[in-house]
Amino acid sequence: MQLTVLIVDDHEGFRQAARALLEADGVQVVGEAADGESAIAEAQRLRPQLVLLDVQLPGIDGFEVAARLGETSDSPAVVLTSSYAADSYRRRLMQSPACAFIPKGELSGKALAALFG
């Protein structure tokens, strides 16, 4: 079964690059969102298996989005991402319902698939 992903990032260029990278690795990108509120709405509408979620978003941040998604029935897995290292968010990552953190520079379909393999 092909992994389905919703990409959430406020930078369109990153969303496009991430889509191309993930699709080249066989991941099915089912949608994109540019802010936290849209991310929640799109996750509920599209029902992806995984939400690739930027930490820094306009409005509500990625940690709050992850918490809200975790409260829904049939909640998707959440992988947080940032251009900053995980050490920058250590305490918040430990409290987050997200299943993983992947720095943007290390993103690949294989890295995401390894989390579910």
C-alpha positions in Angstrom: 0.0 0.0 0.0 1.3 3.4 -1.0 1.9 5.9 1.8 -0.4 9.0 1.6 0.9 12.3 2.8 -0.4 15.9 3.4 2.5 18.4 3.2 2.0 21.5 5.5 4.5 24.4 5.1 4.1 28.1 4.7 6.7 28.3 1.9 5.3 27.2 -1.5 8.8 26.5 -2.8 9.4 23.9 0.0 6.0 22.3 -0.6 6.7 21.9 -4.3 10.2 20.6 -3.7 9.0 18.2 -1.0 6.2 16.9 -3.3 8.6 16.2 -6.1 11.1 14.5 -3.7 8.4 12.3 -2.1 6.6 11.4 -5.3 10.0 10.4 -6.8 10.3 8.0 -3.9 6.8 6.5 -4.5 4.9 8.4 -1.8 1.4 9.7 -2.8 1.1 13.3 -1.9 -2.7 13.9 -1.5 -2.6 17.6 -0.7 -0.9 20.6 0.7 -1.6 23.4 3.2 0.1 26.7 4.0 -1.0 27.3 7.6 -2.3 25.5 10.6 -6.0 26.0 10.2 -5.9 24.8 6.6 -3.8 21.8 7.7 -6.5 20.7 10.1 -9.2 21.1 7.5 -7.3 19.3 4.8 -6.3 16.5 7.1 -10.0 15.9 8.0 -11.0 16.2 4.3 -8.3 14.1 2.7 -7.6 11.6 5.5 -3.9 11.1 4.8 -1.9 8.4 6.6 0.7 11.0 7.5 0.9 14.7 7.8 4.4 16.2 7.2 4.1 19.3 9.3 6.4 22.3 9.5 7.0 23.5 13.1 6.8 27.2 12.2 3.5 28.2 10.6 1.5 31.4 10.5 -1.4 31.4 13.0 -1.2 28.2 15.0 2.2 26.5 15.0 3.0 22.9 14.0 3.0 21.7 17.6 -0.6 23.0 18.2 -1.7 21.5 14.9 -0.2 18.1 15.9 -2.0 18.3 19.2 -5.3 19.1 17.6 -4.9 16.4 15.0 -4.1 13.9 17.8 -7.5 14.7 19.3 -9.5 13.6 16.2 -10.8 10.1 15.6 -8.8 8.3 13.0 -5.9 10.8 13.5 -3.1 10.7 11.0 0.5 10.1 12.0 2.4 13.4 12.3 6.0 14.0 11.4 7.3 17.4 12.3 9.9 19.1 10.2 12.0 22.2 10.3 15.1 23.8 8.8 16.3 24.0 12.4 17.7 21.0 14.3 15.6 18.9 16.6 17.7 20.3 19.6 16.0 23.7 19.0 12.7 22.1 20.0 13.7 19.4 22.4 11.2 20.0 25.2 8.3 20.6 22.8 9.1 17.6 20.8 9.1 15.4 23.9 5.6 16.7 24.7 4.2 16.5 21.2 2.0 13.6 19.9 4.0 13.7 16.7 5.6 10.3 16.0 8.9 11.8 14.6 10.9 14.8 13.6 12.9 15.0 10.4 15.0 18.0 9.5 14.1 19.4 6.1 17.5 18.6 4.8 17.0 14.9 5.5 13.5 14.6 4.1 12.9 11.7 1.7 10.2 9.2 0.9 12.5 6.5 2.2 12.9 8.3 5.5 9.1 8.6 5.9 8.5 5.0 4.8 11.1 3.8 7.4 8.9 5.2 10.1 6.1 2.9 9.0 8.0 -0.1 7.8 
